[in-house]
Amino acid sequence: MTLNRSWVLAHRPEGAVRASDFAYREEPFDTPALQEGDILVRTRIISCAPTIRNWLNPPERSYRGAIGIGDPVRGMAAVEILASRHARFEPGQWATAVAPGRTMLFCSRIRRPCPSPP
């Protein structure tokens, strides 16, 4: 069984962000059948950029859409393509995406393939 690990927003920070604003979650991940255009990726690196603080705000105070309570914290990520039914992407390629911070996820709109690291 594959585990999907993520850091989720436990509650909205009031003032400075604290570790207690987040919760660690592990959930079973069953790989579903990919449809045309689907991509299965594994997050390898996720950025902890200052813009994430804005996304922790309530929806009316977030310029790009607030992260929901209980949802994974998102950020710019480097992902490895594990399986693909998308014409532009092959298993083994790396890509960048603004993605939820979880181990495994589906994507169908990734910016561009990145060269594989040496």
VENSULPE-V352048 format. One record per residue. N is the residue number from 1. RES is the residue in three letters. PSI is psi in degrees with one decimal (none if undefined). NEAR is the number of other ideal C-beta (glycine too) atoms within 8 Angstrom. Layout:
n = [N & N]
res = [RES & RES]
psi = [PSI & PSI]
near = [NEAR & NEAR]
This chain:
n = [1 & 2 & 3 & 4 & 5 & 6 & 7 & 8 & 9 & 10 & 11 & 12 & 13 & 14 & 15 & 16 & 17 & 18 & 19 & 20 & 21 & 22 & 23 & 24 & 25 & 26 & 27 & 28 & 29 & 30 & 31 & 32 & 33 & 34 & 35 & 36 & 37 & 38 & 39 & 40 & 41 & 42 & 43 & 44 & 45 & 46 & 47 & 48 & 49 & 50 & 51 & 52 & 53 & 54 & 55 & 56 & 57 & 58 & 59 & 60 & 61 & 62 & 63 & 64 & 65 & 66 & 67 & 68 & 69 & 70 & 71 & 72 & 73 & 74 & 75 & 76 & 77 & 78 & 79 & 80 & 81 & 82 & 83 & 84 & 85 & 86 & 87 & 88 & 89 & 90 & 91 & 92 & 93 & 94 & 95 & 96 & 97 & 98 & 99 & 100 & 101 & 102 & 103 & 104 & 105 & 106 & 107 & 108 & 109 & 110 & 111 & 112 & 113 & 114 & 115 & 116 & 117 & 118]
res = [MET & THR & LEU & ASN & ARG & SER & TRP & VAL & LEU & ALA & HIS & ARG & PRO & GLU & GLY & ALA & VAL & ARG & ALA & SER & ASP & PHE & ALA & TYR & ARG & GLU & GLU & PRO & PHE & ASP & THR & PRO & ALA & LEU & GLN & GLU & GLY & ASP & ILE & LEU & VAL & ARG & THR & ARG & ILE & ILE & SER & CYS & ALA & PRO & THR & ILE & ARG & ASN & TRP & LEU & ASN & PRO & PRO & GLU & ARG & SER & TYR & ARG & GLY & ALA & ILE & GLY & ILE & GLY & ASP & PRO & VAL & ARG & GLY & MET & ALA & ALA & VAL & GLU & ILE & LEU & ALA & SER & ARG & HIS & ALA & ARG & PHE & GLU & PRO & GLY & GLN & TRP & ALA & THR & ALA & VAL & ALA & PRO & GLY & ARG & THR & MET & LEU & PHE & CYS & SER & ARG & ILE & ARG & ARG & PRO & CYS & PRO & SER & PRO & PRO]
psi = [136.3 & 136.1 & 137.6 & 111.5 & 141.2 & 156.6 & 124.8 & 158.4 & 114.3 & -40.6 & 160.4 & 132.1 & 144.1 & 107.9 & -136.8 & 144.0 & 138.0 & 156.5 & -32.0 & -8.2 & -8.7 & 160.5 & 143.6 & 136.2 & 138.8 & 129.6 & 147.3 & 145.0 & 114.9 & 122.1 & 113.0 & 165.8 & 133.5 & 140.1 & 167.2 & 128.4 & -8.1 & 152.4 & 136.2 & 125.1 & 156.8 & 127.9 & 126.0 & -37.0 & 136.1 & 134.8 & 142.5 & 76.2 & 155.4 & -27.6 & -22.8 & -33.7 & -40.5 & -38.9 & -14.7 & -12.7 & 164.4 & 155.1 & -38.7 & -9.8 & 12.2 & 123.9 & -21.9 & 11.6 & 120.3 & 149.5 & 130.2 & 151.1 & 129.1 & -6.9 & 151.3 & 142.9 & 132.8 & 161.2 & 177.8 & 130.4 & 149.8 & 123.6 & 147.8 & 130.2 & 119.9 & -37.0 & 148.0 & 139.4 & 32.2 & 134.5 & -27.7 & -9.9 & 139.7 & 150.2 & 140.1 & -21.9 & 157.4 & 152.8 & 168.2 & 149.7 & 151.2 & 113.1 & 155.0 & 142.6 & 77.2 & 158.6 & -51.3 & 139.8 & 163.8 & 143.1 & 147.0 & -4.7 & 84.1 & 142.4 & -56.2 & 153.8 & 145.5 & 151.4 & 145.1 & 141.8 & 154.9 & none]
near = [4 & 9 & 9 & 12 & 8 & 13 & 9 & 12 & 13 & 9 & 6 & 9 & 10 & 3 & 3 & 4 & 6 & 6 & 4 & 5 & 11 & 10 & 6 & 8 & 9 & 6 & 7 & 7 & 10 & 5 & 7 & 4 & 3 & 10 & 6 & 4 & 6 & 11 & 14 & 13 & 16 & 9 & 14 & 8 & 6 & 10 & 7 & 5 & 7 & 4 & 7 & 11 & 9 & 10 & 13 & 14 & 10 & 7 & 7 & 4 & 7 & 12 & 3 & 6 & 6 & 10 & 10 & 6 & 7 & 6 & 9 & 11 & 15 & 10 & 12 & 9 & 14 & 11 & 16 & 10 & 16 & 8 & 9 & 11 & 9 & 9 & 3 & 4 & 11 & 6 & 7 & 6 & 11 & 13 & 15 & 11 & 12 & 6 & 14 & 9 & 12 & 10 & 11 & 12 & 12 & 8 & 11 & 8 & 4 & 13 & 5 & 6 & 10 & 9 & 5 & 7 & 4 & 2]
